[in-house]
Amino acid sequence: MKFAYSRADLPSEDLASGRVLFSRPGLTAFPVRLASELFLRAASHLLREGRPPPYHLYDPTCGGGYLATVLGFLHGDQMRNISMSDISAEAVSNAVKNADLLTPEGLSRRLSELSNLVAQYDRQSHRAALRGGNKLFALCRHLPTNVFQADVADANLVASKLAALPSVDLVIADVPYGKQEHWRTGSHEPALLTSLASINVAVVVLATAKGIKFDHPGYERAGKYRHGHRTLWLFRKSTLTAGAAKS
Ligand SMILES: C[S@@+](CC[C@H](N)C(=O)[O-])C[C@H]1O[C@@H](n2cnc3c(N)ncnc32)[C@H](O)[C@@H]1O
């Protein structure tokens, strides 16, 4: 996969997991530059299909909220809302804290916390985090966020949690795979796409393990890329299904 942006353009260090953004043992992160690239590709698809920003982004396997929060900082100027959900209550509580950083109030709270740590321990890592946090203010855009606990295969629950918000335009999700994270309750990619089709998500980007194969009648594949140990899938809502839903 070729990147549109160079590493130097992105404040990757300031967005490192566990620095300003919260993390806990067992929660995973996502490469910042790859996240940005996936958003840009999805946004250019939406634009080509006549849907200009701002967008409502949803991550239905958000873990600690790292990926969606990073995207909120980097591309919040093209967003109107961010929603995140996960089946794990522990992951959701971390995601709530990360989502809060996308508001100036939440980021200020984090900076006071970091200032206290600097005063108490005078560690280089805390000082670097404090400097990074101050830089992130420039990327803070009062984005409304909505974080909830849900099994993504429970289409009714997901729909009800999102019902009061503008419709979701795009999903970007790092789905469970590999040693650290597994699908719980037997959910898998087609079940996720069934849920997303039921709420009419136009563009879906999934990062999965390499080597898995799946498709879904509600979505057409618009791109498939390899990146290290991941396969990246870009789907757009199938016009056949969209037409059928309207009639
Ligand atoms: C690879 S992690 C996601 C990491 C996340 N993108 C981040 O940046 O922190 C996959 C997540 O999927 C969640 N998960 C597993 N089964 C699920 C299900 N049925 N519904 C929703 N989330 C699920 C796990 O709890 C885990 O947090």
The ligand as an ORCA input file, in Angstrom:
! r2SCAN-3c Opt
* xyz 0 1
  C      -7.822     -5.268     17.390
  S      -8.842     -4.725     18.711
  C      -9.283     -3.106     18.225
  C      -8.277     -2.085     18.567
  C      -8.722     -0.664     18.328
  N      -8.899     -0.410     16.919
  C      -7.785      0.360     18.921
  O      -7.227      1.177     18.160
  O      -7.606      0.396     20.152
  C     -10.319     -5.625     18.443
  C     -11.429     -5.346     19.439
  O     -12.592     -6.076     19.033
  C     -13.354     -6.328     20.197
  N     -14.363     -7.372     19.920
  C     -14.250     -8.720     19.889
  N     -15.429     -9.295     19.578
  C     -16.317     -8.276     19.404
  C     -17.702     -8.218     19.088
  N     -18.397     -9.340     18.873
  N     -18.300     -7.012     19.006
  C     -17.590     -5.864     19.226
  N     -16.276     -5.848     19.544
  C     -15.654     -7.040     19.625
  C     -12.315     -6.737     21.237
  O     -12.837     -6.543     22.543
  C     -11.168     -5.776     20.868
  O     -11.195     -4.648     21.710
*
